């Protein structure tokens, strides 16, 4: 949908009759939503959920009453929206967007699919092909994320549907007062991560259904070129995520996709160079990867974080392991002792004490 086109948002969708084909699909998604609400993967942070819900409402207009957003603890960049109004935003996405406008770009894109009923079309299609059970896994957090990536590739939207959702998303951003130029940056950042991935099959499922291509970034930038700016919201987003970002970064580190993680952390540190926690996570990523000069660069990150102060307790544990690997037992014991002092309730305390 080109800028300036005559697209108009549809009226709110009435809940279909339960006996109809659409009603049956809707009921299945209602059950899936109830299961999601009980899931241990739900991020049960009411202020965060309210914040994301407010963004969705700014974009959705009169559809606000029918859209329900759930932040989910899964360390991949992905979002999905079901035809009954259930939207998931994964924590890996929240970690990677730089500001509220970029988050609005992704939410607006998903609302575009919803308003054009793309997901309903896809549900009907895969049900007709006896693949509905597998497709349902894309909405609920079930099974392995690698399987989700495979399913996303198999059941992704068409290129025309993606272009349409992109155009609608930008239009919704524009009407809500957001800086539409931020939309292209989302995909530029993802492209940089994808280029560093050593195992693309374990990258975000969104790379399959929402390809972070150069063409897509260029098209979004072109559609937004005539806009005169708007609300960006860096502080607003960062303040909402402040209490959760360490948890998200720990999950990100456990993915084991060190190249992607380093691209992400380089970007976060460039934006906030005085944060010792970010330096710790970059150093720990390098220590775990242990390729080339990673050990030396990890030590540089750890030392810089120590100079800044307020470093996470885990930094001292990582430093102890680094010194162990370099056959420096005195420095290792000193680092481990500091970790024990700072984290007396840590789950791995018995192991670390055995090194002292």
N, C-alpha and C positions, 0 to 999 in steps of 0.2 A: 504494500500500500504506500504510494508516494505521498510526500508531504503536500498538504493542500488538497488532497482528494476529498471526495464527498462522503467518506465513511462516517456512519453514525452508529453510536452504541445501540444495541438492541434493548428492548424492554426487558425487565426482569423475567426470568424463566419460571413458569409455574411448575410445581412438582407434578410429574406425570402420573397418570393413573397406574396403580400398582399392577393391574392386570395386563398392561401394555408391555411391549418389548422394551421400550425405554424405561418404563417403571421398574421392570425386573432388574435392569442394569443399575438403575439408581439405588434400589434396595440393597444390591450387593455392595455398592460403594458405601452406603450408610453403615453396613455391618463392618466393612473394612475400617471406616473411620472410628467406630466404637472400639475396635481392636487396637488401633493406633493410640487412642487416648489412654489405654491401659498399658501401653508398651513401656518397658524400662528404658527405651531409647529416647523417649520424650524429654526435652529440656524443660523441666518444670520451674521455669523462671517467669513468674507472672508479669513483671515489668517489661521483660524482653518480648514476651508474646504480645502484650498490649501495644508495644511500640511497633512491631511488625504489622499487627492487625490495623493499626492506624494508617500506616503507609498504604496497605492494600485498600483501605477505605477511601483514601484520598484519590487513588487511581481508579477504583471501581465505580465510583458515583453511586447511582441508585442500586447497583448490584452489591453494595457493601453488606447489606443485611444477609446476603446469601453466601458470602465468602468467609471461610474459617481457616485461619493460618496456624500451622503447628510447626514450631522449631524442633528439629530432630537431631539427636547426637549421632552423626555419622560423618567421618572426616573426609568427605568428598564434595566437590562442587556440583550440587544438583538441586533442582526444584521440580515439583510436579504438581499438577492440579487436576482433580477429578471432576466429572460433569456435575456432581452434586454440590460443588463449591468447596470441597476439601483441598487445601493446599499444604504441601510440605516444603519447608525450607531447611536444608541440611546444614549442619554446623560448619562443614568445610566451605560452604558458600559464604556464610557469615564471616568466616575468618579471612576470606579472600577479597571481598568487596572493600574498596577504600573509603567509601562514604555512603550517605543515605541515598544520594541520587543514583549511584551504581546499583544499590540494592533495589531501588524503585524500578530500575531498568529491567532487572530480572523478573520482579513481581509483575510489572506491567506486561512483559512478554507472556507470562503464564496466564494472566487475565485475558490477554488477547486470544490465546487458544480457547479459553473458556467461553468468551463472548461469541466466538465464531463456531463453537461446538465441535472443535477439531477432535478433542478427546472422546466425545461421544461417537463420532464417526469411526475413530480408531477402535474403540471398544466393540462396536458392532462388527467391524471387519474381522478382528481377531477371534471374536466369539464364533463367527461364521466359519472360521478356519480351525475351530476346536482348540484354540490356543489361549482361551480366556484365563485359565488358571495360572499360566505362566505370566501373562500380562499383569494380573493382579499383584504379583510380587513387586512390580515397579512402584506401587503406591504404598503398601505396607512395608515396614523394614523387616523383611524375612529373608532367610537364606543368606548366601554369601554375596558380598558386594560385587565380586567378580561375575556372578551369575546375573546380577542386575545390569552390569555393563553389557553383557551379551544380549540380554532381553531388550535393552534400550536400543541396541543396534538393529535388532530384528524388527522391533515394533515402533521405530521412530516415526515422527511426522515427516511428511513430504517436504521437499524444498520450498514449494509454493506456500504450504501452510506455515513454515518457519518464517519466510519473508513476510507473509501477511501478519503473523504475530509480532514480528519485529516492528513493522510499521505502526500497528495499533498500539504497541507498547510505547513507542516514541510519542504518539499522539496523546496518550493518556498522561505521560510524563509532562508534556508541554502544557496541557490543560491544568495539571496540578501544580505547575510552577517550578518544576525541577529543571536542572540544566541537562538538556538532552545530549550534550556533547560527552557526558560521562558514560553513555551506553557503550560506545565503541571501545572505551578503555577496558571495560570488563573482559572483552574478548581478546584484546591485545595482551593483557596480563595472562590469560589462560593459554594463549599461543606460546608465550615465553616459557611457561611451565611445561607444556606438552613437548616442546623442543628439547627439554632437559630430561624427559622421562626415559629411564632405562628399560621399563617394561610397560609399554602403552596399554597392554591388556588390563593392567591394574590401575589405570588412571580413572578419572571421573567418568561415571556413566553419561554425564552431560556432553562429553566429547563425542559420543556416538550420536545422540539425538539432536544436539545443538552444536554442530561443528564450529570450533573456534578458528575459522578460516580467515585468511587475509582479505578475501572478498567480502566476508561478512562485516569485518571491522570497517573496511573502506565504505561499504554501503551505508552502515549506520552513521559514520562520520559525515558522509555526503548528505544524508537526510537531515542531519542536525546542523549543517553548516550555516544555514540562514538564521538560525535561532540566536538570540542575543543574550544567552546565559540563563541564569536562574539559580534556584537553591541547590547547594551541593551537600552540606550537612556532614562535614567530617567530624566535628566535635560531637554532634548528636549521636552518631553511630558509635564512635569510639567510647563514649561514656556509658552507653548501654551494654557494651561488650566487655568493659573493663574487668568485671568480676568473673567472667567466663573464659577469657582469652587464654589463660594458662592451661586450663583443662582442654581447650580446643587444640592448643599447640602440642600438648602431651599426646593427644589422639593422633595428630598429624605426624609426629615423630614415629609413632608405632606403625604407621603405614609402611615404613621402610622404603619409601620412594624419595631417596635422598636428594636427587637432582632437582625434582620439583619443589621439595621443601626448601632447598637453599635459594631457589629463585624467589619463592614467596618471602623468606626471611630477609633476603637482601632488600626487597622492596619495603618491607615493614621497617627495617633498620634505617634505610635512607629517609624514611618519613619521620622516624622517632629515634635518632641516633643516641640519645642519652638513656635509653631503657636497658638496664642490665639484664632483665629477664630475656629480652629478645637476643642479646648477645650470647647468653647461656644456651638458648635453644639452637642458635646457629653453630656455636662451638660443639655442642653435643651431636648435632647432625653430622658435622665433619668428623668427629671422633668415631662415631659409629660406622660411617662409610669407610674411613681409613684407606683412602686411595691417594697416591702421590704425596703432596705436602699437606694433606688434611690434618695430620697430627700437629704440625707447627702452627697451622692457621687456627686450629681449635684452641691451642694454648694461648694464642694472641687474643682470641675472643674472650676466653675465661679471664685473662689478666686485665683486659679492658673493663670487663664487667665488675671485677673486684675493685678497680680504681673508682668506678662510679658509685659503688656501694649499693645496698639493698638488693643484692643478688639472691636468687633462689637458693635454698639449702642444697638442692640437687646439684648445683654447680660444684660444690666441694666433693661430692661423691664422684662426679664425672672427672674432676681433676685428679682424684685419687686413682681412679682406673687408668687415666692417661699416664700418670707417673709410674704406676705398676708396670705398664707396658714398656716404659723406657728404662726399667731397672733402676728406679730411684726410690728405694723403699722408705727412706726417711721422709721425703716430701709426700709420698703416698699416705703414710700413717698420719702425718699432720693434717692432710686434707680430709681423710676419713674421720679423724677425731673431731674436726670442726663440723662435719656433717652430723655426727652423732649428737653433738652439742646443740645444733640448731634444729634437728628433727628427732627429738627423743621418742616420738610415737610412730616413727616410720615403720612400714611393714617389713622392710629388709634390714632392720637394725641388727638382728642376730648375725646375719651374714657379714655386715660391715664390721661389727665388733670383732669378728674372727680374724680380721686383717690387722688389728691393732696389737 
